[in-house]
């Protein structure tokens, strides 16, 4: 007996899903089976999703893709069915959102997903689904990068309002601070008491990044020809602790060989931990050329890094290896931080279109031209009562 026969009346046996079918080809709609949830799982009717650079890497670069490939890593919608042996945390009709990525049945660009309950967050009362869907992929990435790649502590709950981490005054550089991951990284570091965060971003974002919500101690414009020298001068004159190098921790939220990694080779020293969002973009896509990527950061700019620099490629999908985060990050920590106002969702840009396919394609086209700046592309998947494709 197929899983579809176990579904309650009113839930379709198949449903529309967005897929990439070939490198740089137009997106298409597939109709996978709607899978009934097993023990500890949940079936969600997806209403909203968000696009990310990974979608572009998969569609235009074929990154880690076997065609046809289901797309999407974030969802927001309503609980349709709970599997057996479910916890009491969720009930049918609850509004939920999350970051999912492991198999086609839980990809976000489709009208129904089946996933484990620990991959979901209940919607806080102070947010809409449209706002919340801009959060999970990049916020989970921020947590994983800080704890797994930089090995900095983020205890939960924060021990007390007066608690400070041991390295609270140690410089932490965030390159691409106004990106989706960058904005959440700054908010997380601020809440956990890291007070010497250096933000590198377009100057138009500096006022915002220095504000109380993000808490950057200093901001620098990545496009300035002397940006590396400016950062070195700042750290040299303001550093209050000695960790063996000027900037012991760096996060590259861009992952561009020329745009971000090459400048970082001038800043990283022996002992510096450099976390880089993967893939590294060696060559950006253009209208007549496919992009080129590298998944091994140690192979990028070989010979230009100082001896002893610790390069680490960030793989957010590995966050589930942290058993505490697996059980608590999406079910508990993410919604609590949002409800408390500690984390502010990224500004959302709603992508319009008459159909599911048109909205998905429009979002991908905006990513191709680099349109998003300090904002997240979000769009409708299913309508409440009309799953148009």
N, C-alpha and C positions, 0 to 999 in steps of 0.2 A: 504494500500500500504506500503510495507516494505521500510526501509531506503535504502536498496541496489538498489531499482529501481530508486532512485533519483540520483544515482552516474553518473557522466559523462562517456562517452564511453572510454574504455581503462583502467578503474579502476576495478579490479576484485570484484565480489560479496562476495567472501570469501578470506581469506589470511592465510598463515601459522603463527602460534604463538607457542612459547615454554611454556610448562606447566609442573608442578610437579603433579604427579598423586597419589603418596603415599609416606610416609616417607622413605627416603633413596633409593627410587626406581629410575631407570634411567629416565631421562627427556623424554618427548614425544612431538610430534607436534600435535596441534589441528588446526582446521580451522574455526575460528569464522567469523561471517558476518562483512563485511566492512561497517561501519556506516557513512552515510552522515552527515556532520556537521549541527547542528542547529544554531539558532541565537547566534552570538558571539563566535562560535566554529570554529575549523579548523581541516581538515584532513591532516595528514602528512604521506608522504612516508618515512619510517624509513630506514636509511642506516647504522647507527652505534648505538651501545649501550655500556654500561659499567656495569661490575659486582660489587657487593658490598657484605660485610658480611651478610647483610640481606637475600640475595639469599641463602646463605648456611644455615642460621637459618630456613628459610622456607622449603628448600628441605630436610634437614637432621633432623631438629627438629620439623617440622610441626608448626612453630610458627605462631599463628593467621591465620591459613590456613584451608580452607575447600576444599578438593580435588574434582575434578581437579582444579588447581589454576594457573592462568596466572601470569607470572613472569616479572620482570624488572621494574626499577623506573627511568630510564634515557633514552633519545633518542636524536638522531641528524639526520636530514633528510631535505626533501624539502616539502614545502607547495603544496599539491595536489588540495585541494578544500577549499574555504572559505565559511562559513555559511552566511546566511542573516544577515543584520544589523551588518556587520563587521566594525571594525575601519579601518582607513586608514593606520595603522601601518604595516600591512602585505599585500603581494600580492602573487598570485599563482607563484610558482617557487622560492620564497625566501628560503634560507637555514636557518633553525632554530634548536634549541636544547632546552631541558628542563628537569625538574624533575616532574614526574607525578606518581600517586599512588592510586587514589581513586576508580577506577573501572576497570574491565577487558579490556574495550575498549581503555584505555589509558596506559596500561602496555607496557614497552619498548622493550620486547623481541618478537616483532612481526613486520611484514612488513608495517602495516598501523595502525596508532592510531588516535582516534578522541578525542579532548580535548578542553578546553576553551583556548581562545587566551592569557589570562593572565597567562597561565602556560607555555608560550613559550618565548624564547629569540631569537632575530635575530642574526645571526652569524656575529661577527665583521670581518672586512676585514683582520685583522692581524692574524686570526686563521683559521684552517681547521675544518671540522666537527669531524674528528678523535680526534683532540686536545680538542675541546669544549665539547665533550660528557663526558669527565672526570671531568667536573666542577660542574654541577648544583646540584646534590644530596647532595654532601658534603659541597658546599658553602652555600646553603640554610640552611643546618644543623648548620653551624657555626653561621650564622646570628641569627637563632632562639635560639640557645643555649645561646649566649651572651646576647640577649635582653630579652628573656622570662624567662630563668632559672637563669641567673646571675643578670638580671635587670640592665644591664649597657647600657648607651645610645650610639646609632650609628646613629646620625642625618644624613639625606640625603636631599640635598648634604652636604658634610662637610662644615661648615660655612665659613672657610677661611683657607689658608695655615698655619696661625699661631695659629689656634684654638686648644685648648687642653681640654680634658674632665677633670672634677673636680677631678677624681681619677686617673689621668695619671701616678702618681708615686706609686700607690697601687699595691702590688704584686698580680699577677694572675698566678696560676699554671696550666699548660696544660700537663696532663699525656697522653703519646702516641702522642707526638707532631709531629712525623714523619709519623703518619697515614694520610689517606686521609683527614679526618675531621680536624686533628691536624694542617696540613700544611695550610689549608685555615683559620683556626682560628687564627693562628699566623699572617697571612697576613692582615686579617681584623683588628685585634687589633693594629697592627703596623700603618696601614693607619689612624685609628681613634685616634692615639696619646697615646695609652697605652704603657708606656715605661718600665714597670717592669715585663715583662712576663718571667716566669720560665718554661723552656721546659724540659720535662723528656722523653728521647728517647734513643735508642742505641747510643753508643759513635761514631759509624761510621757516624752518621748524624749531630753531634754537629757543625762542621764547617759550614755546610750549614745553620743550624738553627740560628746561630749567625750572618749570613750575612745580607746585607742590605735588601734583599727581604723578610726575615722573622722576623728579628729584636729581637730575643730572648736576654734578658739581661743576662741570665745564663742558662747553660745546665747541666743536670745530667743524669747518666746512670741508667736506671731502674733496671738493673741486679746487681748493686753494693749492697752488703749486708747491708751497712750503708747509703743507699741513703736517707732515711728519716732524719737521723741525719745531713747529709751533707746539705740538703735543709734548715733545721732549723738553722744551723750555718750561712749559707749564708744570710738568711732573717734577722736574729738577728743583723748581722753586717752591713747590707746595707740598712735596711728599713728607709725611710725618712718620713713616715706618720704614724699616729696612728689611726687605725680603730677598735681597740678593740681586734684584734687577729692578729697573725703573717701573715697569708695568708687568706684574707677574701673571695677570689674567687678561685674555683678549677673546672677544667673541666676534666673529665675522658673520654677520647676518645676510650678506650678499653672496659670497662664494664666487666672486669673479676673479680670474687669474690676474687681469690687468687692473681692474677697477678697485679691488680691495686687498687681495693677497700681496701684490707687489708692494704697495705702501707699507703693509704690515711687516714685510721683511726688513724694513728700515727701523722698526720699533721693537721687534721681538728680540730678546737676548737669551743667553743660557738660563734655563729654568722657567722661562715664560711658557705658559700653557695657552695655546691658540686653538680655539674651537671654531670649526668652519662648517657652515651649513652646506650639506651636499645636495646635488653634485657641484663640483667646481666647474664653472663655465669657462672653458678655454677659448671657445669662439661662440659668440652670440649668434642666434638665428637672424637671418635677413630674408628678404623676399626671394633671393636666388641662391641661398646657401643654408644647408642644414647646420644646426648647432653641433659643437663638439664638447663632450663632457669628460670629466675624470672623477672616478669614485674613490681613488686612493690619493688622499691629499699629500702624502709624502712624495708623490711623483710630480708635484706641481712646483715649478721654479726651483728645481733641484740645484744645489750649489749656491743658492742665493740666501738661504736661511743660515743664521749663525749656528755654530755647533751648540748642541744642548737645548735648542728650542723644541718643545713638545707639541707636535702638530696632531690634532685630533679631528677627524671627520665626524660631524654630528649625525647620528642615525636615530631620529626620534622614534622610529618603529621599535627600537630596542627598549623603550621605557618600561615595558611590561616585565622585563627581567628584574626590575626592582619590585619585590613582592609587596612592599608597603604602598608604593605608588599604584601598583596594579589594583589593589583593593580599595584605595582611598583617594587617589588623585582626581579621577573623573566623578566618582559617586559622591565624594564629600568635599574635597578641598576646593575644586573649581567653583561649584555653586556657592559655597560659603563665602569665598573671597568676592564673588560678584554681588551677593546679597548684602554683604557688609560694606560695599562700595570701595573696598581695597583695590580691586581691579576694575578699571573702566574699559568697556568694550571698544575696540577700534572703531573709528568712524566707518560707517558702511555706505557703499555706493551701490544702489539697487540697479541691477541690469535688467532691462525690459526686453520683452519679446512675446510674440503671440502664442508660441508653443514651447514646450519643454526643450525641444531640439534647438529652436531659435535662440532661446535664452542661453543655453549652454554654449552655442557657437559664438554668440555676441560676447560672452564673458571671455572666451578663449581669444577672440580677436583683440579685445582690449589688453589682455596680457601680452600679446605679440608686439604691440606697439608701445609697451611700457607705460600705459595710461595711468594705472593706480599710483598714487603718491600719498603716503600717510593715510591710506584708506584700504578697506577690504571690499572686494567684489562679492555681493550676495545676490541671490536670485531665487525665484519661486521654482519649486520642483512640481509638486501636485497642488492643485487648487483644493479648497476644502471639500467641495462637492463635485469637482469636475477635473478629472485627470487627463487633460488634453495633452497630446504629444505634438 
